[in-house]
């Protein structure tokens, strides 16, 4: 607990310190809020890059390992340590590259070009420190740093968003007076209402599971159950899918400067425009294929923070707004915002299912791996022969289907949360509930709650 508190103090200190030379006022708040939550970052601060390099390095190395390009036995301690070392070096290299890209493309607007090098160094150093803080948390804390950094950032955004609504939105709605004062006040608290809905649904979904009976073959009468929760892979599919989508919107910002014969093709992929009042230093994604698959929706509240002002204005925006799609062979086409919603939802569903199935294979949670683990531990399913192939065939009736269903459920929750503008973003709430649920399970498995009554009292 001491290590955990100390690491989180350092994290929030970096979270609160703006990078010297960054123009905070020109940052695009609606999109960066979601990016900040997914990457446990705060755009414009020392941890602007956040956990992005760690996640990206992990995805790349897992793909290389799964495809056979890397041949490492992760059950061997030496090879596992070598794999983790490669992952750390890769994360540091990606951190330096992303710090440069964030600054060079205007994603992090700088006040003066003379500060360019200084901003890159600050963002790179902040990201590298996050890499080591995550490693320290995994070794000495109560869970991984990635988990607690995301949960901490969401908690901050929920508290800050709630106070903003109380201080500005609700007060403004009530002081408007007249017969619409109460309805306006209720609508002003809409983000809190949707946040509570996502929170309760997330808790309910996390408790849904099926349990397969088990018996211990060496002792008669000793039995147990193998729980297979609906969210078998937790919220990892939506973390990976959203990280992938948002990484594309950042990495492809260089397309904004493409000229000549490839200009229309670049706009077809991603159409960036300078933000109003930013003198061309800050770019917004306003069209193209990447826009259609990204969660680039305005906040329905807190106009002072870049939102659209109210739910009435927000729904009007969704019904009437269009984005630009440049077809290399046919010129400009205006795409209604409801098509953006459908495409974003469909792509997120597909990515979550793909990443969910990929994750159970890469982390040893596939039916074959679970069957081997049960067999080696002496457990078997009653009524079936003691053969891992038989156990695998039984698990194949549940795990693949539950993986797909669970991935779809978290994707739909994320879509609902994003479109309703819940405080802290509903996706952030979904991630936080999942993270704290995993932490609680981990502490229970390690008997930490029995060993430390104070910790049990805190969590209960």
N, C-alpha and C positions, 0 to 999 in steps of 0.2 A: 504493500500500500504506500509506503514511503517513496519507493522508486516511482510508482505510478503518479503520485501527486507531484513529485519533483519534475518529472518529464512533462506533465500537462501544464505546469506553471511555465516552463520554458517555451512550450508550444504556444500558449496564449500570449506570452510576452512578444514573440515573433508575430503572432496573429494581429497584435494591436499596433505594431510599429510600422508606419508606412515607409516604403523604400525611398531614399533620398533621390529627388529628381523626377518622381512620377507625378503626373497631373491627375490627381484623384477625381477632380470635378468632371472630367470628360469620359469616365469609364461607363460603359453600357451596363446599367444595373440589372435589368430583368434577366438577361441571359447569364451574366456573371454570377448571379445568386445561385442558380442551379449548378453551374460549373464549380463554384466554390464549395458547395456541399458535397458533390460527387468526389472532388479531388481534395477535400479537407483543406481548402485553401482560402485565402482572402485576397482578391485581385487588388494589386497596388501595394500590398504589404510585403514583408520579407519572405512570406511563405506563399507567394503568388503561384508558384509552380505546384506546390502541395505534394500529394502522394502520387501524382500522375506518373513520374518516372518509375516508381516502385511497381505500380500496377502494369505499366506497359512492358517493363523488363520481365516481369513474371509471365505475362501472356506470351511474349516472344519466345522465352526459354522453354515454357511448357509446350508450345507448338513445335519447337525444334526437337525437344525430347520425345514428344508423341509421334513425330514423323520419322524418327530414327536418325536424324542428322546428328544429334548428340547421343552418345551411348554411355549413359551413366546409371549405375545401380544405386538408386536412392535408398535402398535398405542397407547399403554399406556406408558406415559412418564417414570414412575418408572421402569417398566419392560424393556423398551428400554435402560435406563441408566444402568440397571443391565447387559443387554446383551452386551453393549459396554464395560463395566468393565471386563466381562469375556473375551471378545475379546482382550482387552489390556493385561490382565494377560497371556493369551494364546500366544500372539505375543512375550512377553518378554521371556516366557519359551522356545519358538521355537528359538528365537534369541540366547539364551545361548547354546541350543543344536546344532544349526547350526554352531556357532562359534567353538565349540569343534570338530564337524565333519569336517569342512573345514580344520582345522589345523591337526587333527589326520590322515586324509586320504591323506595328501599331496596336496590337492587342492590349498591351500595357502602354498607354500614351505617356510620353515623356514631356516635361515642361520645356526642355531646351535640348537641342541635338548634342550639345557639349556634354550632357549627362549620360549619353548612350552607353558608353563603356562602363561607367559606374553602376548604372541600373542593371546591366547584364551580370556584373560581378556579384551584386547584392542578391539578385534572384537566384543565381547559381549556388551561392554559398548557403542561402536559406534552404534550398531544395536538398543540398547535400547534408545539411544538419538534420533535416527531416528523415533522410535515409538512416542516419545513425541513431536518431531518437527512436525510430521504429524498431531497429535491431535491439536497442537497450530495453525497450518495453517488452519485446518478445522474450528476452532472456530473464529480466528481473521484475517485470510488472505482472499484472493479473491477466493480460490478454495481449493481442498484437497492437502495435501502435496505430496501424491503419484503422482498426475498429474504433479505438477511443478518440482518434483525431476526428473521424467523421462524426461520431456521437457528440463530441465537444462542440464542433462547429454548428451542428444542427441545434443543440441546446441554446447556443448563443443567439442564433438567428430567430428561434422561437421567442425567446425572452425579448430581444430587441424589436421584433415584429409586433409582439403583443403590446408593448409599451407605445409603439408608434401608432397603432390603431386606437388605443385608449386616449392618447394625447391629441391626435389630430383627426382621424377619420370619424370616430364616434362623436367626439365633441362637435365637429363641424356639422355632422348630420343633425344632431339635436338642436344646435343653436339656429339651424335654418328655420325652425319653428313650423307652425301650421299643422294641418292634418297629416302631413307626410313625415312628421318628425320621428314617430316611433318606427314606422316601416323603414325609413332611411337608417335609423340607428341599428335596427336588426340586420339590414343588409351590410352595414359597415362592419358588423361582427361576423360576416360570412366566412372570412379566412380562418377565424378561430373555430367556427362551427365545422367547417370541412376538415380542419386539422384534427378535431376530436373524432370525427367519423373515421378518418383514415387510421387513427390511433386504435380505436376500438375494433375495427375490422381486422387490422393487422394482428392484434392480440388473439382474436378469435381464430383466425386462420392458422396462426402458429400452434394452436392447441389441437388442431385437427390431425388425426393420425390413425393408422391401422396398426394392430399389434399381432404379430405371428407368435404362436406358442412355441416354446423351446423346452427341451429336456436335456439334462446333463447325463451323458451315457455311462459315466463311471459310478454314479450314485443314484439309486432309485429314489424317487420322490422329490428330487431336486429339479426344479423347473424355473422358467423365467419367460420373458417376452421380448421379442425384437420389435421395437417401435419403428415404424416407417412413416414419418410425418408428411403431410401434404407438401410442405415446403422442405422437401428432402435436401435440396441444395441451398436452402435459406434464401437470402437476397442476392447471392453472388451473381446469378445471371443478369439481373437488372443493373448491378454495379458495373459488370464487364461490358454489357451492351451500351449503357449510357456513356461510360468512359470512352468506348470506341467511337460513338457518334460525336461526342463533344471534342475528342481529340482530332477528328477529321476537320471539324469547323475551325480549329486553331491551326493545324498543320497546313491546311490548304489556303491560308490567307495570302500566300505569295501569288495566288492566281489573280489577285486584284490588280497587280502591276503588269500582267501579260498584255502585250500590244500586238498589233499586226494581224496576220492571217489566223492566229490561234486565239484571238481575243474572244470571239463568240463561243468557241469550245470551252474556254476558261469560264465564261459567264454561265454556260450551260451547267457546268459542274458546281460552281459557287459564284454568286453575284454579290460582291461586297460594295458598299457605298460609304463615303465618309459620313460620320455622325454630325448632326446639326451643331454648329458652334465649335466644332473641334478642329477647324482649320485643316481638315484633311488628315489629322494625326490619328484619329480613331476610326476604325472601320466596323460597320455593322453588316451582318449577313442578312440580306433582304431578298434573296431569290436563289434559283438554281436547285439542282438535285439535293445538295447538302442541306439547303434550307428546308426542303420538304421532309427530310428524314430526321431533322433536328427538333428538339423541344424549344424552339425559338418563339415562345408566346409571351406577350406582355403580362405584367402583374395586374390583376383586376383591382388593385388597391394601392394606397400609398403613392400618390402621384409625385410627392416630393422625393421619392426614392426611385423614380423612373417608371412607375406604374402608370396605368392608363386612367386611374381616377376613381372608378366605381364599377360595380358589376353591370349596371345598365349600359355604360359606355363599352365595357369589355365584351358583352354579348353582341352589341351592335358591330363592334370591330370584327368579331369572328364571323358574323353574317355578311359583312360588306367588304372586308379588306381583301386585296389581291396582292400576289407576289409576282415577280418577273421571272419567266423561264425563257432563256434564249436558246432556241433550237438552231444548231449550226446550219441546218438545211432550210429553215423556214422563218427565221427572224424571231421577233419578240412575241411571246404568248403570256397573257395574264391568267394566273391560276388562282381560283377562289381559295379563301383560307380554310374552308371545310374540307377541301381536297388535301391540304396540308395536314389537317387533323387525321384524316383516314390513312394517308401514306405513313405518317409518323407512327400511328398505332400499329399498322400492319408490319412495318419494318422492325419496330421494337419487339413485337410478339415473336417474329421469326428469329431475331438475334438472341432473345432470351432463351428460346427453345434450343437453339444451336449451342449457345454457351453452357446451358444447363446440362445437356448431354455430354458436351466436351469435358465439363468439370468433373462429373462423376467418374469418367474414365481416367482423368489425369490425377485424381486424388484418392484412388483406391476405393471408391464407393459403388462401383459397378456390381451387378449381381454375381459375377465370377469372383471378384475380390472378396465380397462379403461372404460368399459361400466358403471360400478357402479359409477365411478368418474364423468362421463358425466351426468348421471341421477341425482346424488346428487347435482350437480352444476346447474341443470335446463336446460341443453343443450340436444338437440335431433337431429337426422338426419331427414331432411325433407322428407316427403313421407312415413315415417314409424311410427308405433304406439309408444307411450311413454311407452316403456317396456324395461328394461335393457336386457332381454333375446333376444329381437329383435335387439337391438344395438349390443349385443355380437355376434349374428349370422352374422351381416354385417361385423363387425371387424374381424371375423374368416376367411373371404374371403381374407383378406389383411395381417394382422399382422403375422400369422404363416409362410406364404409363404415368406414375406419380411424378416423375421428373418433368415430363412434358406439361402435365396439369399444373404443377406447382410453379413452373416457369411462366405459364400463361397467366396464372393468378397474380403473381407479383408484377408482371408487365401491365396488366389491366389496372391494378391498384396504382401503379406509377403514373399511368396515363390519366386516370381520374384525378389524382392528386395534382398533377401538373396543370390540367385544364381548369381546375377549380381554384387554383392559386392559394392553397392552404398555407398558413403561416409556417415558415421554415421549409417550405415546399413539402407536399405530401410524400414525395419520394424520400426526402430527408427523414421524415417521421418513420416511414416504412423501414428505412435502413437502420435507424436508431433502435426501433423496437426489435428488429432482427438481431442487431449487434448485442444489445443488452440481454436478450433471451439466450444467445449463444454463450455470453460471458457467465450468466447465471448457471447454465448447464455445466460449463467447464468447472466452475467453482464447486458445484455439487459433486461432480465426478471426482474431483481431487480432495473431497472431504474438507474443503477449506472453511465451509460454513460451520461445521462442527468444531473445528480447531480454533476458530476465531469468532466467538459469540458476538463481539462488537460488529463484525462485518455482516453477520446474519441479521442483526438488528437494523443496520443501515439499509440493507437491500430489501428487507421486508416492509 
